[in-house]
Amino acid sequence: MILLLPILSLLVVLALSLIIIRVATMALMLTGLSRESARFQAHSAFTGVGFTTKEAESIVEHPVRRHIVMALMLLGNVGIATAIATLMVTLMSAERSENWRLGLVVLSVGLLALWLLATSRWIERQLNRPIAYALRRFSHLDVRDYVSLLELANGFRVTELEVEPYDWMAGKTLVQLGLAREGVLVLGIRRRDGNYIGAPSGDSKISDYDTLVIYGPSHRLEELDCRCAGPAGDQAHQAAAQEYDDYLAKVQDEQTSAQNQGG
């Protein structure tokens, strides 16, 4: 029993740390950061690693994000120090305990459970809404849950795609590409010289080494990133457009069926 107390204390500290990071990640996401960037910056601030990235610069220049990261740094110093102290107590207790095997099992099971909870997308989806509600209710953040609004947890996502010289999209306008037929939307274009075009028009031309901010089905964005110019690329576009038409037809049929059952 003496050994189990420090082990349970360690697990509680780690669990609280994961909750703090999850809340901070959501707060950063609601200020406009992508999920990957928000998660990376939250872990970086909490652990005190402090990588220098473009996202880090945007956090320093953003007053709301800066306050979130400052709070993470303070809580991280306390949490990490507590976890290390608890771990030392646990190791010292293990040397004097006859039930060290039981303690090792409890520690292993606890760490495994925390890892599964931390990496579970289902748990993340369940926590996103109450965390977003709490942030809006009890803080002064003027934010929106972009994950829910864009259905990013249901097979859709926003990502950046750099256009190489021999990519299928290079040298074409958005009208010529017809990406909307594939269920893909171009939200912005960052030119090679750093200029950014938000909500580009149909006559915007995609040049070599442009970076596109695009939204659409995850599998389609991955395929689009690898699509090469030429007849093969055109055939891939036609196949993707047909696939999206089938998807829309399926959704329409499901809605019609639901309405008929409801009537």
C-alpha positions as CSV (number, residue, x, y, z in Angstrom):
1,M,0.0,0.0,0.0
2,I,2.9,2.4,0.8
3,L,4.3,1.8,-2.7
4,L,0.9,2.3,-4.4
5,L,0.4,5.8,-3.1
6,P,3.3,7.5,-4.9
7,I,2.4,5.5,-8.1
8,L,-1.2,6.7,-8.0
9,S,0.0,10.2,-7.2
10,L,2.2,10.1,-10.3
11,L,-0.6,8.9,-12.5
12,V,-2.9,11.7,-11.2
13,V,-0.2,14.3,-12.0
14,L,0.2,12.9,-15.5
15,A,-3.6,12.7,-16.0
16,L,-3.9,16.4,-15.0
17,S,-1.1,17.3,-17.3
18,L,-2.8,15.6,-20.2
19,I,-6.1,17.4,-19.4
20,I,-4.2,20.8,-19.3
21,I,-2.5,20.1,-22.6
22,R,-5.8,19.1,-24.2
23,V,-7.6,22.2,-23.0
24,A,-4.7,24.4,-24.2
25,T,-4.7,22.6,-27.5
26,M,-8.4,23.3,-28.0
27,A,-8.0,26.9,-27.0
28,L,-5.2,27.4,-29.5
29,M,-7.3,25.7,-32.2
30,L,-10.2,28.0,-31.5
31,T,-7.9,31.0,-32.2
32,G,-7.3,29.6,-35.7
33,L,-4.3,27.2,-35.4
34,S,-4.6,23.8,-37.1
35,R,-4.9,20.8,-34.8
36,E,-1.4,19.6,-35.5
37,S,0.1,23.1,-34.9
38,A,-1.9,23.7,-31.7
39,R,-1.0,20.3,-30.3
40,F,2.7,20.8,-31.1
41,Q,2.7,24.3,-29.5
42,A,0.8,23.1,-26.4
43,H,3.2,20.3,-25.8
44,S,6.2,22.5,-26.5
45,A,5.1,25.2,-24.1
46,F,4.1,22.8,-21.3
47,T,7.4,20.9,-21.4
48,G,9.4,24.1,-21.9
49,V,11.1,22.8,-25.1
50,G,10.4,26.0,-27.0
51,F,11.0,25.2,-30.7
52,T,11.3,28.3,-32.9
53,T,8.8,28.0,-35.7
54,K,6.5,30.2,-37.8
55,E,3.6,29.1,-35.5
56,A,5.6,30.2,-32.5
57,E,6.1,33.6,-34.0
58,S,2.4,33.9,-34.7
59,I,1.7,33.0,-31.1
60,V,4.0,35.7,-29.8
61,E,2.3,38.3,-32.0
62,H,-1.2,37.1,-31.0
63,P,-2.3,38.4,-27.5
64,V,-4.8,35.6,-26.8
65,R,-2.4,32.8,-27.9
66,R,0.4,34.5,-25.9
67,H,-1.6,34.3,-22.7
68,I,-2.5,30.7,-23.3
69,V,1.1,29.7,-23.8
70,M,2.2,31.7,-20.7
71,A,-0.2,29.8,-18.6
72,L,1.0,26.6,-20.0
73,M,4.6,27.4,-19.2
74,L,3.8,28.2,-15.6
75,L,1.6,25.0,-15.2
76,G,4.2,23.0,-17.0
77,N,7.0,24.0,-14.6
78,V,4.9,22.9,-11.6
79,G,3.6,19.8,-13.2
80,I,6.9,18.5,-14.5
81,A,8.7,19.2,-11.2
82,T,5.9,17.4,-9.3
83,A,6.0,14.4,-11.6
84,I,9.8,14.1,-11.3
85,A,9.6,14.3,-7.5
86,T,6.8,11.8,-7.4
87,L,8.7,9.4,-9.6
88,M,11.8,9.7,-7.3
89,V,9.6,8.9,-4.3
90,T,8.2,5.9,-6.2
91,L,11.6,4.5,-7.1
92,M,12.8,4.9,-3.5
93,S,9.7,3.3,-2.2
94,A,10.1,0.4,-4.6
95,E,13.5,-0.5,-3.2
96,R,12.0,-0.9,0.3
97,S,8.8,-2.5,-0.7
98,E,8.1,-6.2,-1.0
99,N,5.2,-5.6,-3.4
100,W,7.3,-3.9,-6.1
101,R,6.0,-6.2,-8.7
102,L,2.4,-5.2,-8.0
103,G,3.5,-1.5,-8.1
104,L,5.2,-2.1,-11.5
105,V,2.0,-3.7,-12.9
106,V,-0.1,-0.8,-11.6
107,L,2.3,1.8,-13.0
108,S,2.4,0.0,-16.4
109,V,-1.4,-0.4,-16.7
110,G,-1.9,3.2,-15.6
111,L,0.6,4.6,-18.2
112,L,-0.9,2.4,-20.9
113,A,-4.4,3.7,-20.1
114,L,-3.2,7.3,-20.1
115,W,-1.5,6.8,-23.5
116,L,-4.7,5.3,-25.0
117,L,-6.7,8.2,-23.7
118,A,-4.2,10.7,-25.0
119,T,-4.2,9.3,-28.5
120,S,-7.9,8.4,-28.8
121,R,-9.6,10.5,-31.5
122,W,-13.0,9.5,-30.1
123,I,-12.1,10.9,-26.7
124,E,-10.8,14.0,-28.4
125,R,-14.1,14.5,-30.2
126,Q,-16.1,14.1,-27.0
127,L,-13.9,16.6,-25.1
128,N,-13.8,19.2,-27.9
129,R,-17.4,20.5,-27.4
130,P,-17.4,20.9,-23.6
131,I,-14.0,22.5,-23.7
132,A,-15.0,24.9,-26.4
133,Y,-18.2,25.7,-24.5
134,A,-16.3,26.3,-21.3
135,L,-13.8,28.6,-23.0
136,R,-16.6,30.7,-24.5
137,R,-18.6,30.7,-21.3
138,F,-15.9,31.5,-18.8
139,S,-13.4,33.4,-20.8
140,H,-13.2,36.4,-23.0
141,L,-12.1,34.5,-26.1
142,D,-14.0,35.4,-29.2
143,V,-13.5,32.0,-30.9
144,R,-15.3,29.4,-32.9
145,D,-15.0,25.6,-32.9
146,Y,-13.5,25.3,-36.5
147,V,-13.1,21.5,-36.0
148,S,-16.8,21.1,-35.6
149,L,-17.8,23.7,-38.2
150,L,-15.7,22.1,-40.9
151,E,-16.3,18.5,-39.9
152,L,-12.6,18.0,-39.6
153,A,-13.2,14.9,-37.4
154,N,-15.3,13.1,-40.0
155,G,-12.9,12.5,-42.9
156,F,-12.4,16.1,-43.9
157,R,-9.4,18.3,-43.1
158,V,-7.6,21.5,-43.9
159,T,-4.0,21.2,-45.0
160,E,-1.2,23.0,-47.0
161,L,0.0,21.6,-50.3
162,E,3.1,22.8,-52.1
163,V,2.8,22.7,-55.9
164,E,5.9,21.2,-57.7
165,P,6.7,22.1,-61.3
166,Y,5.4,18.7,-62.7
167,D,2.3,18.5,-60.5
168,W,-1.1,18.3,-62.2
169,M,-2.2,21.6,-60.8
170,A,0.8,23.6,-61.9
171,G,0.2,26.3,-64.6
172,K,-3.6,26.0,-64.4
173,T,-6.3,28.4,-63.1
174,L,-8.8,27.2,-60.5
175,V,-11.5,27.1,-63.1
176,Q,-9.4,24.8,-65.3
177,L,-8.7,22.6,-62.3
178,G,-12.3,22.2,-61.3
179,L,-11.3,21.0,-57.9
180,A,-14.8,21.6,-56.5
181,R,-16.0,18.7,-58.7
182,E,-13.8,16.5,-56.5
183,G,-15.1,18.0,-53.2
184,V,-11.9,20.1,-52.7
185,L,-11.9,23.8,-52.0
186,V,-8.9,26.2,-52.3
187,L,-9.1,28.5,-49.3
188,G,-6.0,30.5,-50.0
189,I,-2.8,30.7,-52.1
190,R,0.6,31.6,-50.7
191,R,2.9,32.7,-53.5
192,R,6.6,31.9,-53.7
193,D,7.4,35.5,-52.8
194,G,5.3,35.3,-49.6
195,N,2.2,37.2,-50.8
196,Y,-1.0,35.5,-49.7
197,I,-4.3,35.5,-51.6
198,G,-7.3,34.6,-49.5
199,A,-10.5,33.2,-51.0
200,P,-8.9,33.2,-54.6
201,S,-11.2,33.7,-57.6
202,G,-11.6,31.2,-60.4
203,D,-9.1,32.9,-62.7
204,S,-6.3,32.7,-60.1
205,K,-3.5,30.8,-61.7
206,I,-1.5,28.2,-59.8
207,S,2.3,28.7,-60.3
208,D,5.2,26.5,-59.4
209,Y,6.1,26.4,-55.7
210,D,2.8,28.0,-54.7
211,T,1.5,26.7,-51.4
212,L,-2.3,26.1,-51.4
213,V,-4.5,26.0,-48.3
214,I,-7.1,23.5,-49.2
215,Y,-10.1,21.8,-47.6
216,G,-11.6,18.4,-48.6
217,P,-11.7,14.7,-47.9
218,S,-8.4,13.5,-46.3
219,H,-7.8,10.7,-48.8
220,R,-8.5,13.0,-51.8
221,L,-6.0,15.6,-50.5
222,E,-3.3,13.0,-50.1
223,E,-4.0,11.7,-53.7
224,L,-4.0,15.2,-55.1
225,D,-0.6,15.9,-53.5
226,C,0.9,13.0,-55.6
227,R,-1.0,13.6,-58.8
228,C,1.3,14.3,-61.8
229,A,0.6,16.3,-64.9
230,G,-0.4,14.7,-68.2
231,P,-3.2,12.3,-69.3
232,A,-2.8,10.2,-66.1
233,G,-3.5,13.2,-64.0
234,D,-6.6,14.2,-66.1
235,Q,-7.9,10.6,-65.7
236,A,-7.4,10.8,-62.0
237,H,-9.3,14.0,-61.9
238,Q,-12.3,12.5,-63.8
239,A,-12.2,9.5,-61.5
240,A,-12.2,11.7,-58.4
241,A,-15.1,13.8,-59.8
242,Q,-17.1,10.7,-60.4
243,E,-16.3,9.4,-56.9
244,Y,-17.5,12.6,-55.4
245,D,-20.7,12.6,-57.5
246,D,-21.4,9.1,-56.1
247,Y,-20.8,10.3,-52.6
248,L,-23.2,13.2,-53.0
249,A,-25.8,10.9,-54.5
250,K,-25.4,8.6,-51.5
251,V,-25.8,11.4,-49.1
252,Q,-28.9,12.6,-50.9
253,D,-30.4,9.1,-50.9
254,E,-29.8,8.8,-47.1
255,Q,-31.4,12.2,-46.5
256,T,-34.4,11.3,-48.6
257,S,-34.8,8.0,-46.8
258,A,-34.6,9.7,-43.5
259,Q,-37.2,12.2,-44.5
260,N,-39.6,9.5,-45.7
261,Q,-39.2,7.5,-42.5
262,G,-39.8,10.7,-40.5
263,G,-42.9,11.5,-42.4
